[in-house]
Amino acid sequence: MDKPKNIPPSADNIKLGRFVAGALGFEPKIFPYYDEKEENQLDILSVTDPIDNSVNIYSTIGLSDHPNMIGSTNIPVELLLATYKIYNQASNVLSTCGFYIAKDKFECRPGAVFMKIMQFYYQNTEMKHIYFTAPFLWQDKLDQLKLDNKEVHFLLCIPISDKELEFKLKNGDDALESLLQQHEIDFYNFDRKSVL
């Protein structure tokens, strides 16, 4: 099958990309990513963290065009992932999360976990799963965004370990987030050690 043509972004998604780039960093670059069968496209924006040049911040652009059903309500989302530049598969991790929502209709909300995603790209790390939470690093800049045709909510992807996932399932989202904050995890580091 032929690779899909690079679909130009809508006016809303151009505004979205400019907003995210302006809020998060500098040197913005945007690339189209495709699913395994190369039938579907998702754009990923990359910017350099203005505080730490060794960190890239990635954002989906246009994922919010796809339904994200929470119960019977559509809550359009864009996903963020921040990590050290040495992790050159990070944008693939993010696009895989995006395709699970866009194609496979996975529900994505604060506290959700997409299991085993890290293992597709990083087999030798304790971090196995992606946990979604509010983008607390940029809470003052990225709460939600109203565009002409949609309202966008942002979620931050944080890699977690098997034991951290077990802790969340037993104790809840707030307890996990408190635990991670208490240990002051470096969530930019895909090779960090599990706190449990």
N, C-alpha and C positions, 0 to 999 in steps of 0.2 A: 504494500500500500504506500502511496506517496505521502511524504511528510506534509502535514498541514501547512498552509501558507501562514506566514507571520501576520496575525490579525492585528490591524492598527487599533490602538486603544480608543475607547469612547471619550467624549468630552469630559464626562464625570471622572473617568479613570486618569485622564491627563491631570485634572485638578487634584485628584487623590495622590498621584505620584509626586506632584510638586509640593503638596502639603506635607507628605511624609518626609520627603527629602529635606525640606526646609526646617522641619521640626527636629530631625534626628542627627543630621551630619552633613558632610560635604563630599565632593567628588562623586555625585550620583551616577550610577550606571544601571541600565535596565536590560534584562535579557529574557527572551522567551524560553520556557521549559516545556517539554512534551512528556506525555505519559509513555508507558512502556511500548504501546502499540503505535505511538506517534499519531494518535487520532485527536488528542486534546491538548490545548495550549494554556499555560498559566505564566504570567509575567512575574519576574522577581526583581525587585529594586535592591541595589546594594549601595550603601553609603559608608564612609569612614567615620568612626566615632570621633567627634571633635575634641574629646577629653583624652582619649588614648588611641594613638595612631595604629596600634597593633590589633585593634578590634574593628571588625566589620559588623554593621547592623543590616539585616535583610528584612524585606517586607514583601508579602504578596501584594500584587496590584491587580484588581479585578476579580479576586475570589468572591468579593461581596456581590458580584453579579449572579452568583449561584445560591440557591436556597440553603439556609442553615436552620433547619426546623428544630426548635426547642418546644416539644409538645406540639401544639397547633400553631405556634407563632414563628414567623421567619425573623431571625436575628442575623442580619448580614455581618460577616466578619472579614477582617484582614489579619493575617498572622505575622508576628515579628519573631526574629531569632537573632541574638547577638552572641558573637563568639570571636575568638582570636583568629586572625587571618590564616594561621597555619592550617586550620581545619577547612580545607578547600572543597569538601563535600557538603558544607553546611547548607548551601542553597538547594542542593538536592534533597536534604532532609526536609527543608521547608516546603519545597514543591510537592514532595510525597505526601506530607500532611495536607496540603491544599487539595491534591487530587482525591484524597480520601473523602474530603467534604464535597467537592464539586461533582465527582463521579459516583462515589460509593455511598453518598448521603450520610456519612458519619456525623453524629451530633457533636458540635464543638461549642463549649461554654467554659467559664471558669471552673476549674476542678476536674475537667475531663482529662482522660489519659488515652493517647494512641499508643498501643502496646507494640514493642519490638521494632519500632521504626529505626532507632539508632543502629540496630544490628545490620540493616541493609548496607550501611556505609562504613560503620566503625565496629568491627567485630571484637576488637581487643580492649574495649573499655567497659568499666562497670556500669556506665550509663546505657540503659537499654530502651527506655520509654520516653515519650514526650508528654509532659504535664503542662496544662494551659492555665494561665492566670492573667489577672489585669496587668497591663504594662507599667508596673510601679515605678520603674526608672524614669518614665516620661509621663507620669500621671497628669502633670499640669499641662502637657502639650497634646497628649493623645488620649482624650477621654472618648469622645465620639465625634463624628464628623457628618454634618448634614450637607448633602450634595443635591443637585437638581432632582435626581431620580431615585435617590436612596440615602439611607442613614447608615453609616459604617461604624462598627464597634471593633476595637483592636484587642487582640489577645497575644500575650507573650508566651513563647515556647521555652520550657525549661527541661533539659534532659534529667531524668532521675533513674535510680538503680532499682533492682528487683526488691531489695529490702525497704527502700523508701516508698515504693509502690505498696508493699504489704502494710507498712505503717499507715499510709493514707487510707487504705481500704478498711483498716481496723479502727482508726482514730478520727478520720475526716480530713477535709481539705485544710481547714484553719490550723489544725494541729501539725500537719505536714509543713505548711508555710512557716509556722512559728519555729519548727525544728530547723528548717533550712536557714532561716534568719539568725537563729541562735548560734549556729555553726558558721555563720558568715561565709556561706559557700561562694566559690568563684564559679558562677554559672556560665562564664565565658569559656571555661575549661572543660572540654568534652572528656578529658582524662582525669577529672577529679575523682577522689576516693569517695565512696558512699559514706554518709554520716552514720550509718548503722551497720 
